[in-house]
């Protein structure tokens, strides 16, 4: 199982990013191996469609769950069709490390 946490940076000390499609980085946590990897969101600066492109990337990465603060309507619809669980985290003051500790 793999979980993504939206991140403002590319390490565990980075701030949690409340935006899904516009997050700068995706922290991928693999529950079976305990490994953490950061993937740059190349769609975050897109003029349009950032959320749906990011959702398609989640499917390519075989992500099961995403933790973010907000999912746009198009991204949310696509993620629902792809059977990817969305968890809304409203506390923006958390770091990636703190959110990862809750997963373990």
C-alpha positions as CSV (number, residue, x, y, z in Angstrom):
1,X,0.0,0.0,0.0
2,X,1.2,3.5,-0.8
3,X,0.2,6.8,0.7
4,X,1.0,10.3,-0.7
5,X,1.2,13.4,1.5
6,X,1.3,16.8,-0.3
7,X,4.4,18.7,0.6
8,X,5.9,22.2,0.2
9,X,9.4,20.7,0.0
10,X,11.4,17.6,-0.7
11,X,12.3,16.3,2.7
12,X,10.5,15.2,5.9
13,X,11.1,18.5,7.6
14,X,9.0,20.3,4.9
15,X,5.7,21.8,5.6
16,X,2.5,20.0,4.7
17,X,0.9,21.6,1.6
18,X,-2.9,22.0,1.7
19,X,-3.2,22.0,-2.1
20,X,-3.3,18.7,-4.0
21,X,-2.8,19.7,-7.7
22,X,-0.6,22.7,-6.8
23,X,1.6,21.1,-4.2
24,X,5.3,21.4,-5.1
25,X,6.1,17.9,-4.0
26,X,4.5,14.5,-3.3
27,X,5.8,12.5,-0.4
28,X,5.3,8.8,-1.3
29,X,5.3,6.4,1.7
30,X,5.4,2.7,0.9
31,X,3.8,0.9,3.9
32,X,5.2,-2.5,2.9
33,X,8.9,-1.3,2.8
34,X,8.8,1.7,5.1
35,X,10.5,3.7,2.3
36,X,9.8,7.4,1.7
37,X,10.4,9.1,-1.6
38,X,9.7,12.7,-2.8
39,X,8.5,13.3,-6.3
40,X,8.4,16.8,-7.7
41,X,4.9,17.8,-9.0
42,X,5.7,19.0,-12.5
43,X,2.1,20.1,-12.9
44,X,2.0,22.6,-10.0
45,X,2.6,25.5,-12.3
46,X,0.2,24.4,-15.1
47,X,-2.2,27.0,-16.3
48,X,-5.1,24.5,-16.0
49,X,-5.7,20.9,-15.2
50,X,-3.0,20.6,-12.5
51,X,-5.4,18.5,-10.3
52,X,-6.4,16.0,-12.9
53,X,-2.8,15.6,-14.2
54,X,-1.7,15.0,-10.6
55,X,-4.5,12.5,-10.1
56,X,-3.4,10.6,-13.3
57,X,0.2,10.6,-11.8
58,X,-1.2,9.0,-8.6
59,X,-2.7,6.2,-10.7
60,X,0.6,5.7,-12.5
61,X,2.4,5.4,-9.1
62,X,-0.2,3.0,-7.8
63,X,-1.1,5.2,-4.9
64,X,-3.9,4.0,-2.6
65,X,-4.4,7.0,-0.3
66,X,-3.7,10.7,-0.6
67,X,-3.5,13.1,2.4
68,X,-4.0,16.7,1.4
69,X,-5.9,19.8,2.5
70,X,-8.1,20.3,-0.6
71,X,-8.9,18.4,-3.8
72,X,-10.5,20.4,-6.6
73,X,-13.8,19.1,-8.0
74,X,-12.3,17.6,-11.2
75,X,-9.4,15.9,-9.3
76,X,-11.7,14.6,-6.7
77,X,-14.1,13.1,-9.3
78,X,-11.2,11.4,-11.1
79,X,-9.6,10.1,-7.9
80,X,-13.0,8.7,-6.9
81,X,-13.2,6.9,-10.2
82,X,-9.7,5.5,-9.7
83,X,-10.6,4.3,-6.2
84,X,-7.9,6.3,-4.6
85,X,-8.9,7.3,-1.0
86,X,-8.7,11.0,-0.2
87,X,-8.0,12.1,3.4
88,X,-8.5,15.8,4.1
89,X,-6.0,17.2,6.7
90,X,-6.9,20.7,7.7
91,X,-4.0,21.4,10.0
92,X,-1.4,23.2,7.8
93,X,1.1,23.6,10.6
94,X,2.2,19.9,10.5
95,X,5.4,18.8,9.0
96,X,5.7,15.8,6.7
97,X,7.5,13.9,9.4
98,X,4.7,14.5,11.9
99,X,2.1,13.2,9.3
100,X,4.3,10.2,8.5
101,X,4.6,9.3,12.2
102,X,0.8,9.1,12.3
103,X,0.9,6.6,9.4
104,X,3.4,4.2,11.0
